[in-house]
Amino acid sequence: MTPLPADAPADIRRIEDRLPFQRRTWRIQRIGWAAMALVVLAALSGATGRGGPLAEAETVTPDGALRIRYERMQRLGAPTLLRLEARAGAANRDGAIELRLDPAFLRDWRLRPGVPVPEAAAAGPDGLRLRFRAAPGAARVAVMLELMPERAFLVARPAIALGDGPPARPLILVWP
Amino acid sequence: METVPRAAAIYLVLPALFRLAGRRTLREMTAFDFILLLIIGEATQQALLGDDLSVTTAAVAVTTLIALDIAMSLLEQRAGFLERMIDGVPTVLVADGTPLRERMRRARLDEQDVMERARALHGLERMDQIRFAVLEPGGDITIIPRRGAGRGEAGG
């Protein structure tokens, strides 16, 4: 029932006729507020990256030789760190370790040498091989690489391995 | 090339968020609203330009935003539904001196907000001096006083 008086002008009647649209708008707005709250909660949980339980992850190669800490949720153009830790005894006879990175790292990311700087790098069909010198008698060899995603909406499982060992395939999502 | 989809994404996301937030958000700018707008602008700027500080990119971003705005206004002119979707529709808040409280509550307004506008626009003192109050799409409240009520008129 309309609350308008019988002598309400035509303009006001026309406005009142659009009330059902306004009521739909209010309903959609309430849904929108709930969606905004969900976005904030998702961001707090790390779903959009930059910290939070969902954003950071760790994986190990099947043979346990290489531990990889990485950001699962990455963002286009935002630098992210790939921390790799080779276990004791991973170094070969001349005291070096070799990391094998998926070709996708050259295609979908911009790769910057981190710390330490590799003493040799070679790109082949099976990806990028980076050689690092390990300190004599080191229990573990830790390497840090800086990555910058260059493709948005990317869902990737790039292979990372120690030498010719079996690779780990961390799941990475890139937000725009 | 990348600047155009970036600008288009911002152009679509920001108005959608403000539309969802509702009219009250931009109804009357308080000092805090102003600061909030500055922060939103600052947060958006990076996404719009990335790490490219060239004049070309800035010009492309601005041109894309303005072109999209013109395109949107032309579309709105042709499609009434789109105009209602984007700008919203007016809503009657007071009819014949009776405040329609359920509507006010949904629009996050109260009788004080209506009376504030009634005082400012027409010098009205009581709700029953208002014939109609309408919440406009822009977030403003317009007041139509009863005949004889209001500033400079006898009675009331």
Interface residues (C-beta under 8 A of the other chain):
Chain A: P3 L4 P5 A8 I12 I15 E16 R18 L19 F21 Q22 R23 T25 W26 I28 Q29 G32 W33 A35 M36 G77 P176
Chain B: A9 L17 R19 L20 A21 G22 G50 D51 R84 G88 V89 P90 T91 V92 A95 D96 T98 L100 R106 A107 F132 V134 I144
